[in-house]
Amino acid sequence: MAVLLVDGGQARLRRRRLTERLRIWLERGESEGGRGFWLRDAATGDALGWNDERLTAAGARVIAVAGSTYRSDALQDGAFEPGQPLALVAEPENEYDPKAIAVWDAERRLQAGYVPGDVAKELTLPLQAVSLWEWRDAGRRVGLRVLIAPPTVWIGRPRGEP
């Protein structure tokens, strides 16, 4: 990328290599039965689909939380509203899957469910996680999508969001 620098009244052109760090902006959105945040590339303003190759290249992904139907009451807590930070907790002693990763609220009071097993086996903690999208039925949260990304990915939240 070419950058024009003005120094001492003289203009000079210098090439500068920009970082490859992915920067994601969360943009509030709604669709039938769901609400939360769409993703945008903060550098370009381009929309990012949940399966976008730029997410994959940066080690980020959007997942549907598995097992949330077993934790329906916990899922209603405000800690799981879209935009809220979440905690990912490895469960190496899990009798069903030693590579299991649980999805908890940021304070680790309530568990929403798990990262799907096929995804969990590919992940290495620590990772950041943000509640991205919720589905509602009869006024209750019935499903949750989460953005998971390595610490090198910048996730910008709208003003007034946590």
Secondary structure, DSSP 4 states (H G I P E B T S, - for coil): -EEEEEETTEEEEEE-PPP---EEEEEEEEETTEEEEEEEETTT--EE-TT-HHHHHTT-EEEEPBTGGGGHHHHTSGGGSTT-EEEEEE-TT-SS-TT-EEEEETTSS-EEEE--HHHHTT--S--EEEEEEEEEETTEEEEEEEEEE-TTSEEE--TT--
